[in-house]
Amino acid sequence: MAEEYDFLFKSIVVGDGGVGKTALTLRFSKGFFTEDYKMTIGVVAKRNSL
């Protein structure tokens, strides 16, 4: 069943490697932060309902 929400926001985070795009995305979507990330190449998709 589809999740109910009032608004749906989609965002794209782009930037140079090693600047914190994955950290920012995970902090917003999952609510945690860690300094031990492997550098990602390509697209990281996460979801958070408001």
Phi and psi restraints in degrees (value plus and minus 20) as a CYANA .aco file:
   2 ALA   PHI     -90.7   -50.7
   2 ALA   PSI     125.1   165.1
   3 GLU   PHI     -96.8   -56.8
   3 GLU   PSI     118.6   158.6
   4 GLU   PHI    -107.1   -67.1
   4 GLU   PSI     117.1   157.1
   5 TYR   PHI    -176.8  -136.8
   5 TYR   PSI     137.3   177.3
   6 ASP   PHI    -105.1   -65.1
   6 ASP   PSI     -56.9   -16.9
   7 PHE   PHI    -154.5  -114.5
   7 PHE   PSI     128.3   168.3
   8 LEU   PHI    -147.8  -107.8
   8 LEU   PSI      99.9   139.9
   9 PHE   PHI    -133.5   -93.5
   9 PHE   PSI     114.0   154.0
  10 LYS   PHI    -138.7   -98.7
  10 LYS   PSI     117.2   157.2
  11 SER   PHI    -154.0  -114.0
  11 SER   PSI     135.5   175.5
  12 ILE   PHI    -141.9  -101.9
  12 ILE   PSI     107.9   147.9
  13 VAL   PHI    -130.4   -90.4
  13 VAL   PSI      96.6   136.6
  14 VAL   PHI    -145.4  -105.4
  14 VAL   PSI     133.8   173.8
  15 GLY   PHI     146.4   186.4
  15 GLY   PSI     158.5   198.5
  16 ASP   PHI     -85.3   -45.3
  16 ASP   PSI     140.0   180.0
  17 GLY   PHI     -87.7   -47.7
  17 GLY   PSI     120.9   160.9
  18 GLY   PHI      59.2    99.2
  18 GLY   PSI      -1.2    38.8
  19 VAL   PHI    -121.7   -81.7
  19 VAL   PSI     -28.3    11.7
  20 GLY   PHI      91.3   131.3
  20 GLY   PSI      -0.3    39.7
  21 LYS   PHI     -83.3   -43.3
  21 LYS   PSI     -65.7   -25.7
  22 THR   PHI     -87.1   -47.1
  22 THR   PSI     -61.6   -21.6
  23 ALA   PHI     -81.1   -41.1
  23 ALA   PSI     -64.3   -24.3
  24 LEU   PHI     -84.1   -44.1
  24 LEU   PSI     -64.2   -24.2
  25 THR   PHI     -84.5   -44.5
  25 THR   PSI     -65.6   -25.6
  26 LEU   PHI     -87.9   -47.9
  26 LEU   PSI     -56.4   -16.4
  27 ARG   PHI     -82.1   -42.1
  27 ARG   PSI     -61.7   -21.7
  28 PHE   PHI     -92.5   -52.5
  28 PHE   PSI     -64.6   -24.6
  29 SER   PHI    -102.7   -62.7
  29 SER   PSI     -56.6   -16.6
  30 LYS   PHI    -128.6   -88.6
  30 LYS   PSI     -36.1     3.9
  31 GLY   PHI      62.7   102.7
  31 GLY   PSI      -2.5    37.5
  32 PHE   PHI    -154.2  -114.2
  32 PHE   PSI     140.6   180.6
  33 PHE   PHI    -154.2  -114.2
  33 PHE   PSI     118.8   158.8
  34 THR   PHI    -162.2  -122.2
  34 THR   PSI     131.0   171.0
  35 GLU   PHI    -110.2   -70.2
  35 GLU   PSI     -26.4    13.6
  36 ASP   PHI    -117.9   -77.9
  36 ASP   PSI      55.1    95.1
  37 TYR   PHI    -129.0   -89.0
  37 TYR   PSI     124.7   164.7
  38 LYS   PHI    -106.6   -66.6
  38 LYS   PSI     122.3   162.3
  39 MET   PHI     -83.5   -43.5
  39 MET   PSI     108.6   148.6
  40 THR   PHI    -118.5   -78.5
  40 THR   PSI     127.8   167.8
  41 ILE   PHI    -143.4  -103.4
  41 ILE   PSI     108.4   148.4
  42 GLY   PHI      85.8   125.8
  42 GLY   PSI    -154.1  -114.1
  43 VAL   PHI    -137.3   -97.3
  43 VAL   PSI     115.8   155.8
  44 VAL   PHI    -137.8   -97.8
  44 VAL   PSI     100.4   140.4
  45 ALA   PHI    -133.0   -93.0
  45 ALA   PSI     105.8   145.8
  46 LYS   PHI    -152.2  -112.2
  46 LYS   PSI     141.2   181.2
  47 ARG   PHI    -152.2  -112.2
  47 ARG   PSI     119.9   159.9
  48 ASN   PHI    -166.2  -126.2
  48 ASN   PSI     108.8   148.8
  49 SER   PHI    -117.7   -77.7
  49 SER   PSI     114.4   154.4
